[in-house]
């Protein structure tokens, strides 16, 4: 490139404007002699025109000399010179002025493709029209080339400029554009025409003479979309070559919501001015600023209809804030005025809870910033007075729009089996290309990589759009990360570098190997592209998905990739939860990872998704009914809260009728003994028996007699357990001791508490011990 620039500078020193108009007499009026000679030559009564040689007449040398000088530059042959000179002399005679006096409109009338002057009385042979336009261009600074109708720009440029200089400029631009991925046939056809026209309009064959301002002017005054696109491409190539400071910025034809005149119609000017001032001062992201500004204008519509005295935000009080909160709570779709296109079946219906929250959040942000910036005195607390009501917040919660497993499986198959025939084809123009010759706009490797990343990475669309070249890294202990061999990646872990996102810094996360393979396949065939500025960080970087010098459109996933995968998979583009969008894949992947057999925890998933808090992750995770059922079964809720205990029924006591006399007949097996209390399931000491009079120890003779009965019936009875009893069953001795301590003062079915029973037992034991110790003494005394 430096060599080309050096050559261009040398050529520039050798080239200058080929014809200097200042060397000729530029008097506008024809002299009497010139008029007389032209009249005699052009008069219809003169039958001997050959007698007067107009080309040799010395009286017309002032008019002929600059014309011949210009024709010398264009290389006109003798057969073309005479008709051109004769045509111009006739036109000067008819206008009673030399061509020096002609304006641009005169040249257009004379040289237009449909001009009558070109057909009558003589038909100009060959390329005489091209020579006439070159004369106007060289001598009279005529540049309205695009208003002359069909015209070969290449032929005209070769006539007025040096061919070698034009070829040098053309090759500089075409080489870099073809290197970016543009087809050579398209560049040699339409781009060449645009380059020649731009050089003609700039009146120089050098690219170095083009400036940003010149290109901007040419772009703005052209109507043809194809030519504008080519001028924009030319500016990008010149910026890449370092010949201009920056490329042209294509103005967006999409109107912004707050820029729509209908959005501000009827709103008090003072409210509009304050909202515009906030929009121009806020440092929030552009899309966030636009949304808040639009919501503020909606509040302005409420002011215009319901509260005109609150047009100035300085006059807002807590009462005004309360009225606005109530108005938002009752607001319906399409109420007041709305500049957006409304869905007909939604008009008149209540706003969704999230929309209400967004409206209130916008007005809170506005007043908070105005107060913090000191624009007017604080009259109320916006965070409290304009807070979203609890009734609205209660309706807002995580609701991930997960794609059904069967549909998602088909989309995965479609993405893994994508071929060239599945790609959408670029448009064609009738008469120029055959429909069957259409080719995809992007290479198949690039579309495959985009599809695989969307299906497997769980990234936001903005993160995919801003992925950088070389974002894939392979990690394996026995192989270097920089190893280029594919075999070295067989058992390696693929890591993907994610750029800075809306909630946090750049990070790296593990992904499936299929993502790394697809990205590397695209990088192998990716043409060399110019660096671009990251709109979020301001860095000059190489973006991964760049082709033909520009990045993939922001809506390419939703408008092209997803519909293409749906067609191949044979699934609809929308389901019960709405259309299939790029962000729904993020919720689907997160939910599947959370519900997997070896599931990721919520905090692991938070790191993988790149969230700042786990609260955000909850909005992407939905537990499947299958996993919920398994978790419920594993928890064993029923068995944990109930226990089965063995019950012995003494049928002999029942048949003999001794039950009526108060004899026990039902015995509950406690393991260490039996409880004969009939309402055992209601006894508070059932898990920590206080051993009241209903208790029968197993080592007692009564217990042995009970077990020896033949007509003894055994059965199981289910009883419910309290939390302390559950702990006693599950945790053992310590829990039982704690349960005993809690029940120490709880009466037993017999009446006394365990503490009283323990004291009575202890006192009886002491009496027994005393009797045992005193009895030998009494015996000895008696002896």
C-alpha positions in Angstrom: 0.0 0.0 0.0 2.9 2.3 0.8 4.4 1.6 -2.6 1.1 2.4 -4.3 0.8 5.7 -2.4 4.4 6.6 -3.4 3.6 5.8 -7.0 0.5 8.0 -6.8 2.4 10.9 -5.4 5.0 10.7 -8.2 2.2 10.5 -10.8 0.5 13.5 -9.2 3.6 15.6 -9.7 3.5 14.7 -13.4 -0.2 15.4 -14.0 -2.2 18.6 -14.1 -5.5 19.7 -15.5 -5.0 19.1 -19.3 -6.8 22.3 -20.6 -6.4 25.7 -19.0 -9.5 27.8 -19.9 -7.8 31.0 -18.8 -5.7 30.8 -22.0 -8.7 31.5 -24.2 -11.0 34.5 -24.8 -14.1 33.8 -22.8 -16.2 36.6 -24.0 -19.8 35.6 -23.7 -21.2 37.6 -26.6 -20.7 36.7 -30.2 -19.0 39.5 -32.3 -20.8 40.9 -35.3 -18.4 39.2 -37.6 -18.8 35.8 -35.8 -22.6 36.2 -36.0 -22.5 37.1 -39.7 -20.3 34.2 -40.6 -22.4 31.7 -38.6 -25.6 33.1 -40.1 -24.2 32.8 -43.7 -23.2 29.3 -43.0 -26.3 28.2 -41.2 -28.9 30.2 -43.3 -31.3 28.0 -45.2 -31.2 30.3 -48.3 -27.5 29.7 -48.7 -27.2 26.8 -51.1 -23.4 27.0 -51.6 -22.3 26.1 -48.0 -19.3 24.3 -49.3 -18.0 27.6 -50.6 -17.6 28.9 -47.1 -15.2 26.6 -45.1 -16.3 27.2 -41.6 -13.5 25.1 -40.2 -10.9 27.2 -41.9 -12.5 30.6 -41.4 -10.1 32.8 -39.4 -13.0 34.9 -38.0 -14.2 31.9 -36.0 -10.8 30.9 -34.6 -11.7 32.2 -31.1 -14.6 29.8 -30.9 -12.8 26.8 -32.5 -9.5 26.9 -30.8 -10.6 25.8 -27.2 -12.8 23.2 -28.7 -10.0 21.6 -30.7 -7.7 21.8 -27.5 -10.3 19.8 -25.6 -10.7 17.3 -28.5 -6.9 16.8 -28.4 -7.2 15.7 -24.8 -10.1 13.3 -25.5 -8.3 11.8 -28.5 -11.1 12.6 -31.0 -10.5 11.4 -34.5 -11.0 13.6 -37.6 -14.3 12.0 -38.5 -15.6 13.1 -35.1 -14.0 16.5 -34.8 -16.0 18.2 -37.6 -19.5 17.1 -36.5 -18.7 18.1 -32.9 -17.4 21.6 -33.9 -20.3 22.1 -36.3 -22.8 21.1 -33.5 -21.3 23.5 -31.0 -21.2 26.4 -33.5 -24.8 25.9 -34.5 -25.8 25.8 -30.8 -23.9 29.1 -30.1 -25.6 30.8 -33.0 -29.0 29.6 -31.8 -28.3 30.9 -28.3 -26.6 34.1 -29.5 -23.8 33.5 -27.0 -20.6 31.5 -26.8 -20.5 28.2 -24.8 -18.5 30.1 -22.0 -21.8 31.7 -21.1 -23.8 28.5 -20.9 -25.1 27.4 -17.6 -25.4 23.8 -16.4 -29.1 23.7 -17.4 -28.1 24.7 -21.0 -25.6 21.9 -21.2 -28.2 19.4 -19.8 -30.8 20.5 -22.4 -28.3 20.3 -25.2 -26.6 17.0 -24.3 -29.3 15.0 -22.6 -29.8 11.5 -24.1 -33.4 12.5 -25.3 -32.4 16.0 -26.5 -33.8 17.0 -29.9 -30.6 18.9 -30.7 -28.7 15.7 -30.9 -31.1 14.4 -33.7 -31.8 17.4 -35.8 -30.7 18.5 -38.3 -27.8 16.1 -38.1 -27.3 12.8 -36.3 -23.9 12.9 -34.6 -21.9 9.8 -35.5 -20.0 7.5 -33.1 -19.1 8.8 -29.7 -19.5 12.5 -30.5 -21.8 12.9 -27.5 -19.1 11.7 -25.2 -16.7 14.3 -26.7 -19.3 17.0 -26.3 -19.7 16.1 -22.6 -15.9 16.0 -22.2 -15.6 19.6 -23.7 -18.2 20.9 -21.2 -16.4 19.1 -18.4 -12.9 20.3 -19.3 -13.7 23.9 -20.3 -16.8 24.9 -18.4 -16.5 22.8 -15.1 -19.7 20.9 -16.0 -20.3 18.1 -13.4 -24.0 17.3 -13.6 -23.2 14.0 -15.3 -25.9 12.1 -13.6 -28.6 14.3 -15.1 -27.7 13.5 -18.7 -29.3 10.1 -18.9 -27.6 6.8 -19.8 -23.8 7.5 -20.1 -20.7 5.4 -19.9 -18.7 6.9 -17.0 -15.7 4.7 -17.8 -15.5 6.0 -21.4 -15.8 9.6 -20.3 -13.3 9.2 -17.5 -10.8 7.7 -19.9 -11.3 10.7 -22.2 -10.6 13.4 -19.7 -8.0 11.6 -17.4 -5.0 9.4 -18.0 -5.9 5.8 -18.3 -3.0 4.5 -16.3 -4.0 6.8 -13.3 -7.6 5.5 -13.5 -6.5 1.9 -13.6 -4.2 2.5 -10.6 -7.0 4.0 -8.5 -9.5 1.3 -9.6 -7.2 -1.5 -8.6 -6.5 -0.1 -5.2 -10.2 -0.1 -4.3 -11.2 -3.3 -6.0 -8.3 -5.3 -4.5 -9.2 -4.5 -0.9 -13.0 -5.0 -1.5 -12.4 -8.4 -3.1 -10.1 -9.3 -0.2 -13.0 -8.5 2.2 -15.2 -11.0 0.4 -17.1 -9.1 -2.3 -17.5 -10.9 -5.6 -15.2 -9.8 -8.4 -18.0 -9.8 -10.9 -20.1 -7.4 -8.9 -17.2 -5.1 -8.2 -16.1 -5.0 -11.8 -19.6 -4.1 -12.8 -21.3 -1.7 -10.4 -18.4 -0.6 -8.2 -16.2 0.4 -11.2 -19.0 2.7 -12.5 -19.3 4.3 -9.1 -15.6 4.9 -8.7 -15.3 6.6 -12.2 -18.3 8.8 -11.4 -16.9 9.9 -8.0 -13.5 10.7 -9.6 -15.3 12.7 -12.3 -17.4 14.6 -9.8 -14.2 15.4 -7.8 -12.4 16.4 -11.0 -9.3 14.4 -10.2 -8.1 10.9 -11.1 -6.4 10.6 -7.6 -8.0 8.8 -4.7 -5.8 11.0 -2.4 -7.8 14.1 -3.5 -11.0 12.6 -2.1 -12.1 13.8 1.3 -14.7 12.8 3.8 -16.7 16.0 3.0 -16.6 15.4 -0.7 -17.9 11.8 -0.3 -20.6 12.9 2.1 -21.8 15.5 -0.4 -21.9 13.0 -3.2 -23.7 10.5 -1.1 -26.3 12.9 0.1 -27.2 14.3 -3.3 -27.5 11.0 -5.0 -30.9 9.2 -5.2 -30.1 5.8 -6.5 -29.6 3.4 -3.6 -27.1 1.2 -5.4 -24.9 4.2 -6.1 -25.1 5.3 -2.4 -24.1 1.9 -1.3 -21.1 1.9 -3.6 -20.0 5.3 -2.3 -20.2 4.0 1.2 -18.1 1.0 0.2 -15.6 3.3 -1.4 -15.4 5.4 1.8 -14.7 2.2 3.8 -11.9 1.2 1.4 -10.4 4.7 1.5 -10.5 4.7 5.3 -8.9 1.3 5.4 -6.1 2.6 3.1 -5.6 5.6 5.3 -6.6 8.1 2.7 -9.6 9.6 4.7 -10.0 9.8 8.4 -13.2 7.8 8.7 -15.8 6.1 6.5 -19.3 7.4 5.9 -22.0 6.8 8.4 -25.2 5.6 6.8 -28.1 7.5 8.3 -30.8 5.3 9.8 -34.2 5.4 8.1 -35.8 3.8 11.1 -37.5 6.6 13.1 -37.0 6.5 16.8 -40.0 6.5 19.1 -39.1 9.7 20.9 -38.3 11.4 17.6 -41.7 10.8 16.2 -43.7 14.0 16.0 -46.9 12.2 17.1 -45.1 11.2 20.3 -44.9 14.8 21.4 -48.1 16.1 19.9 -50.3 17.7 22.5 -47.7 17.5 25.3 -46.9 20.7 27.1 -43.7 22.2 25.7 -42.2 22.7 29.2 -42.5 18.9 29.9 -41.0 18.0 26.5 -38.1 20.4 27.0 -37.3 18.9 30.5 -37.5 15.3 29.1 -35.2 16.3 26.2 -32.8 17.8 28.6 -32.7 14.7 30.6 -32.2 12.6 27.5 -29.3 14.7 26.4 -27.6 14.6 29.9 -28.1 11.0 30.9 -25.3 8.5 30.6 -27.4 5.4 30.3 -27.2 3.1 27.3 -28.8 4.6 24.1 -31.6 2.1 24.0 -32.3 2.5 27.7 -32.4 6.3 27.3 -34.8 6.0 24.4 -37.2 3.7 26.3 -37.2 6.0 29.4 -37.7 9.1 27.3 -40.6 7.5 25.5 -42.2 6.6 28.8 -41.7 10.1 30.0 -43.6 11.4 27.0 -46.4 9.0 27.8 -46.5 10.6 31.3 -46.7 14.0 29.4 -49.8 12.8 27.7 -51.4 12.0 31.0 -50.4 15.5 32.2 -52.0 17.1 29.1 -55.3 15.2 29.7 -55.6 14.9 33.4 -53.2 17.3 35.2 -52.2 20.3 33.1 -51.0 22.2 36.2 -48.2 19.5 36.6 -46.6 20.3 33.2 -43.5 21.7 35.0 -41.8 18.9 36.9 -40.7 21.5 39.5 -44.3 21.7 40.7 -44.7 17.9 41.3 -45.6 17.0 44.9 -46.3 13.7 46.7 -49.9 14.1 45.8 -49.1 14.4 42.1 -46.9 11.4 42.3 -49.6 9.4 44.0 -52.1 10.4 41.3 -49.7 9.3 38.5 -49.0 5.9 40.2 -52.8 5.3 40.4 -53.2 6.4 36.7 -50.5 3.9 35.7 -52.1 1.1 37.7 -55.3 1.7 35.7 -53.8 2.5 32.3 -54.8 0.5 29.3 -53.2 -0.2 26.0 -53.6 2.7 23.6 -54.8 5.1 26.3 -54.0 8.8 25.7 -51.9 8.8 22.5 -49.3 6.4 21.3 -47.0 6.8 18.3 -46.2 3.0 18.0 -48.2 0.6 15.9 -50.6 -1.0 18.3 -51.9 -4.6 18.0 -55.6 -4.3 17.4 -56.6 -7.1 19.8 -54.7 -5.5 22.6 -56.2 -2.0 22.5 -58.2 -1.2 25.6 -56.8 -4.0 27.6 -54.9 -3.4 30.9 -51.1 -3.0 30.7 -49.0 -6.0 31.8 -47.5 -5.7 35.3 -44.0 -5.4 33.8 -45.1 -2.5 31.6 -46.6 -0.7 34.5 -43.3 -1.2 36.4 -41.3 0.2 33.5 -43.4 3.3 33.4 -43.0 3.9 37.1 -39.3 3.1 37.0 -38.8 5.7 34.2 -40.5 8.5 36.1 -38.5 7.5 39.2 -35.3 7.7 37.3 -36.2 11.1 35.8 -37.0 12.8 39.1 -34.1 11.1 40.9 -31.6 12.4 38.3 -33.2 15.9 38.3 -32.9 16.1 42.0 -29.4 14.7 42.1 -28.2 17.1 39.4 -29.7 20.1 41.2 -32.0 21.2 38.4 -34.8 22.0 40.9 -35.4 21.7 44.7 -36.4 18.3 46.1 -40.1 18.3 47.0 -40.6 14.5 47.6 -38.7 11.2 47.6 -39.2 9.6 44.2 -38.0 6.2 45.4 -40.9 6.1 47.9 -43.6 8.2 46.4 -43.2 6.7 42.9 -42.5 3.1 44.0 -44.2 0.3 42.2 -47.2 -0.9 44.3 -46.9 -4.2 46.0 -49.9 -5.5 44.2 -48.1 -5.0 40.9 -44.7 -6.3 42.1 -46.4 -9.5 43.4 -47.4 -10.3 39.8 -43.9 -9.9 38.5 -41.6 -12.9 38.8 -39.4 -15.3 36.9 -41.1 -16.8 33.9 -38.6 -18.1 31.5 -40.0 -18.8 28.0 -38.4 -22.2 27.5 -38.7 -23.9 24.2 -40.2 -27.4 24.3 -37.8 -30.3 24.3 -39.1 -31.9 21.1 -38.9 -28.6 19.2 -35.5 -27.8 20.6 -34.2 -31.2 19.7 -35.3 -30.7 16.1 -33.6 -27.3 16.0 -30.4 -28.8 17.3 -30.5 -31.4 14.5 -31.1 -28.7 11.9 -28.1 -26.7 13.1 -25.8 -29.6 13.2 -26.8 -30.7 9.6 -26.9 -27.3 8.0 -25.8 -27.3 4.3 -25.3 -24.8 1.5 -28.7 -25.5 0.0 -30.4 -24.4 3.3 -29.0 -20.9 3.2 -31.1 -18.0 2.0 -30.0 -16.8 -1.4 -29.2 -13.2 -2.2 -31.6 -11.2 -4.5 -31.2 -11.0 -8.2 -32.1 -8.4 -10.8 -34.1 -9.5 -13.9 -32.0 -9.4 -17.0 -28.7 -9.4 -15.1 -28.6 -12.7 -13.3 -30.5 -15.9 -13.6 -32.5 -17.0 -10.5 -30.6 -20.3 -10.3 -27.3 -18.4 -10.3 -28.1 -16.7 -7.0 -25.6 -17.4 -4.2 -25.9 -17.0 -0.4 -24.9 -13.6 0.9 -22.7 -15.1 3.6 -20.4 -18.2 3.4 -21.9 -21.4 4.7 -19.1 -21.8 7.4 -20.1 -18.5 8.9 -23.8 -19.3 9.0 -23.0 -22.7 10.5 -20.8 -21.1 13.2 -23.6 -18.6 14.0 -26.2 -21.4 14.3 -24.0 -23.6 16.5 -23.2 -20.8 18.8 -26.8 -19.8 19.2 -27.9 -23.4 19.8 -25.1 -24.4 22.3 -23.5 -21.4 23.9 -26.4 -19.7 25.8 -25.1 -16.3 24.9 -27.1 -13.1 24.4 -27.5 -11.9 20.8 -25.3 -8.8 21.5 -22.5 -11.1 22.9 -22.7 -13.3 19.8 -22.6 -10.1 17.6 -19.5 -8.8 19.5 -17.4 -12.1 19.7 -13.8 -11.4 18.6 -11.5 -13.3 16.4 -9.6 -16.0 18.3 -12.2 -16.2 21.0 -11.8 -20.0 21.3 -9.2 -21.6 23.5 -8.5 -25.3 24.1 -7.2 -26.6 27.4 -5.5 -29.9 28.0 -2.9 -30.7 30.6 -0.5 -32.5 28.2 -1.1 -30.2 25.2 -0.3 -26.5 24.9 -3.2 -24.1 24.4 -1.6 -22.7 21.3 -1.2 -26.0 19.6 -2.7 -25.7 16.0 -3.1 -29.5 15.4 -6.7 -30.6 15.3 -5.7 -34.0 16.9 -4.5 -32.2 20.0 -8.1 -31.0 20.6 -9.6 -34.4 20.6 -9.8 -34.7 24.4 -9.3 -31.0 25.2 -11.8 -28.7 26.9 -13.1 -25.8 24.8 -13.2 -22.4 26.4 -15.0 -19.4 24.9 -14.0 -15.8 25.7 -17.1 -13.7 26.2 -16.7 -9.9 25.7 -18.0 -7.3 28.2 -21.7 -7.6 28.5 -24.5 -5.5 29.9 -24.2 -6.9 33.5 -20.5 -7.6 34.0 -17.0 -7.8 32.7 -15.5 -10.1 30.1 -15.2 -13.8 31.2 -14.4 -17.2 29.9 -16.7 -20.2 30.1 -16.5 -23.9 29.0 -18.6 -24.9 26.0 -19.2 -27.9 23.9 -16.4 -28.9 21.5 -18.8 -28.5 18.5 -18.7 -24.7 19.1 -14.9 -24.6 18.9 -14.9 -26.7 15.8 -17.4 -24.5 14.1 -15.6 -21.3 14.9 -12.2 -22.6 13.8 -13.8 -23.9 10.5 -15.1 -20.3 9.9 -11.7 -18.7 10.9 -9.9 -20.9 8.3 -11.9 -19.5 5.4 -12.7 -16.0 6.8 -11.3 -13.3 4.5 -9.1 -10.6 6.1 -11.3 -7.9 7.4 -10.8 -4.4 8.6 -10.8 -3.7 12.4 -13.8 -2.0 13.8 -14.7 -0.1 17.0 -16.5 -2.0 19.7 -19.5 0.3 20.5 -19.5 -0.8 24.2 -15.8 -0.5 25.0 -14.5 1.8 22.4 -11.7 -0.6 21.5 -10.5 -1.2 17.9 -10.8 -5.0 17.5 -11.3 -7.7 15.0 -14.8 -9.1 15.2 -15.4 -12.7 14.5 -18.6 -12.4 12.4 -17.4 -9.8 9.9 -17.7 -10.2 6.1 -17.3 -7.8 3.3 -15.9 -5.2 5.7 -19.0 -5.1 7.9 -20.4 -7.0 10.8 -23.5 -9.2 10.6 -26.7 -7.3 11.3 -28.1 -7.2 14.8 -31.3 -8.8 13.7 -29.7 -11.5 11.5 -30.3 -14.2 14.1 -34.0 -13.5 14.6 -34.8 -12.6 10.9 -32.7 -15.1 9.0 -31.0 -17.8 11.1 -33.9 -18.9 13.3 -36.5 -19.0 10.4 -34.0 -20.9 8.3 -33.5 -23.5 11.1 -37.3 -23.8 11.6 -37.8 -24.5 7.9 -35.2 -27.2 7.9 -36.4 -28.7 11.1 -40.1 -28.5 10.1 -41.2 -26.7 13.2 -43.3 -23.5 13.4 -41.6 -20.2 14.0 -43.7 -19.5 17.1 -45.3 -21.6 19.9 -47.7 -21.0 22.7 -45.2 -18.6 24.4 -44.7 -16.5 21.3 -42.2 -16.4 18.5 -38.9 -18.2 18.7 -36.3 -15.6 19.4 -32.6 -15.6 20.1 -33.0 -14.9 23.8 -35.3 -17.9 24.3 -32.5 -20.2 23.5 -30.6 -18.8 26.5 -33.5 -19.7 28.9 -33.9 -23.2 27.2 -30.2 -24.0 27.6 -30.1 -22.7 31.2 -33.1 -24.8 32.2 -31.8 -27.9 30.6 -28.4 -27.5 32.5 -30.3 -27.0 35.7 -32.5 -30.0 35.2 -29.8 -32.4 33.9 -29.0 -35.7 35.7 -25.8 -34.2 36.9 -27.3 -30.7 37.2 -25.4 -27.5 37.6 -26.2 -25.6 40.8 -27.8 -22.2 40.6 -24.5 -20.4 41.4 -22.5 -22.5 38.9 -25.2 -21.6 36.3 -24.9 -17.9 37.3 -21.2 -18.0 36.5 -21.8 -19.8 33.2 -24.4 -17.3 32.1 -22.4 -14.3 33.2 -24.9 -12.9 35.6 -24.0 -10.5 38.3 -26.4 -12.0 40.8 -28.3 -15.3 41.3 -31.6 -13.4 41.2 -31.0 -12.7 37.5 -30.3 -16.4 36.9 -33.7 -17.4 38.4 -35.4 -15.6 35.5 -33.8 -18.1 33.1 -34.2 -21.3 35.0 -37.4 -23.4 35.1 -37.6 -26.7 36.9 -39.2 -29.4 34.8 -42.1 -31.4 36.2 -40.1 -34.6 35.9 -37.3 -33.3 38.0 -39.7 -31.9 40.5 -41.5 -35.2 40.8 -38.2 -37.1 41.3 -37.1 -34.6 43.9 -40.4 -34.9 45.7 -40.1 -38.7 45.7 -36.5 -38.6 46.9 -37.5 -36.3 49.8 -39.9 -39.1 51.0 -42.3 -36.7 52.5 -45.0 -39.2 53.5 -42.6 -41.7 55.1 -40.7 -38.9 56.8 -43.8 -37.6 58.5 -45.5 -40.9 59.4 -44.2 -44.1 61.1 -45.7 -47.6 61.4 -45.6 -49.2 64.8 -46.4 -52.9 65.7 -49.6 -53.4 67.8 -50.5 -56.6 69.7 -54.2 -57.4 70.2 -55.1 -59.8 73.0 -58.1 -61.7 71.5 -58.6 -63.7 74.7 -59.3 -60.6 76.7 -61.7 -59.4 74.0 -63.6 -62.6 73.9 -63.8 -63.1 77.6 -65.3 -59.6 78.1 -62.6 -58.5 80.6 -62.2 -55.5 78.4 -65.4 -54.2 79.8 -63.8 -54.4 83.3 -60.9 -52.1 82.3 -58.4 -54.9 81.4 -55.9 -53.9 78.7 -56.3 -55.6 75.4 -54.1 -53.4 73.0 -50.4 -53.3 73.4 -48.0 -51.0 71.4 -44.5 -52.4 70.9 -42.0 -49.8 71.9 -39.0 -52.1 71.5 -38.0 -52.0 75.1 -41.5 -52.7 76.4 -45.2 -52.4 75.7 -47.6 -49.5 76.2 -51.2 -50.5 77.1 -52.7 -47.0 76.7 -55.6 -47.2 74.2 -55.0 -43.7 72.8 -51.3 -44.2 72.2 -51.2 -42.0 69.0 -52.3 -39.0 71.1 -49.8 -39.6 73.9 -47.1 -36.8 73.9 -44.6 -39.3 75.4 -44.9 -42.0 72.8 -41.4 -41.5 71.4 -39.8 -40.9 74.8 -41.9 -43.1 77.2 -42.1 -41.8 80.7 -42.8 -45.4 81.9 -46.0 -44.6 83.7 -48.4 -47.3 85.0 -49.4 -48.2 81.3 -45.8 -49.2 80.6 -45.0 -53.0 80.7 -41.3 -53.8 80.5 -40.3 -56.7 78.3 -38.3 -58.4 81.0 -41.4 -58.5 83.3 -43.4 -61.7 83.8 -46.6 -60.0 82.5 -44.8 -59.2 79.2 -43.7 -62.8 78.9 -47.2 -64.1 79.6 -48.6 -61.8 76.9 -46.1 -63.0 74.3 -46.9 -66.6 75.1 -50.6 -66.3 74.3 -51.8 -68.3 71.2 -54.6 -66.0 70.2 -52.4 -62.9 70.0 -53.0 -60.9 66.8 -50.2 -58.7 65.4 -50.9 -55.6 63.2 -49.3 -52.3 62.1 -50.7 -48.8 62.9 -49.5 -45.6 61.2 -49.0 -42.6 63.4 -48.0 -39.0 62.4 -44.8 -37.5 63.8 -44.0 -34.0 64.9 -40.7 -32.3 64.0 -39.1 -33.2 67.3 -40.2 -36.8 66.9 -38.9 -36.9 63.3 -35.6 -35.7 64.6 -35.6 -38.3 67.4 -36.2 -41.0 64.8 -33.6 -39.8 62.3 -30.8 -38.4 64.6 -30.9 -40.8 67.5 -29.8 -40.5 71.2 -29.2 -36.8 71.4 -32.5 -36.0 69.8 -34.3 -38.4 72.2 -32.7 -36.8 75.2 -33.8 -33.4 73.9 -37.3 -34.7 73.5 -37.3 -36.1 77.0 -36.2 -32.7 78.4 -39.0 -30.9 76.5 -41.6 -33.5 77.8 -40.3 -33.5 81.4 -43.2 -31.4 82.6 -45.9 -32.7 80.3 -48.5 -35.0 82.0 -48.6 -38.6 81.1 -51.9 -40.4 80.4 -51.8 -41.5 84.0 -51.5 -38.0 85.3 -48.1 -37.3 86.8 -45.3 -35.8 84.7 -42.1 -37.7 83.9 -40.3 -35.5 86.5 -42.7 -36.6 89.3 -42.5 -40.2 88.2 -38.7 -40.0 88.2 -38.7 -38.6 91.7 -41.1 -41.2 93.0 -39.1 -44.0 91.4 -35.9 -42.5 92.9 -37.5 -42.3 96.4 -38.7 -45.9 96.1 -35.3 -47.0 95.1 -33.8 -45.1 98.1 -36.2 -46.8 100.5 -35.4 -50.2 99.0 -31.7 -49.5 99.3 -32.1 -48.3 102.9 -34.1 -51.4 103.8 -31.4 -53.6 102.2 -28.7 -51.8 104.2 -30.6 -51.6 107.6 -31.9 -55.2 107.6 -28.5 -56.8 108.5 -28.1 -54.3 111.4 -31.5 -55.2 112.7 -30.8 -58.9 112.4 -27.5 -58.5 114.2 -29.1 -56.4 117.0 -31.8 -59.1 117.6 -29.1 -61.7 117.8 
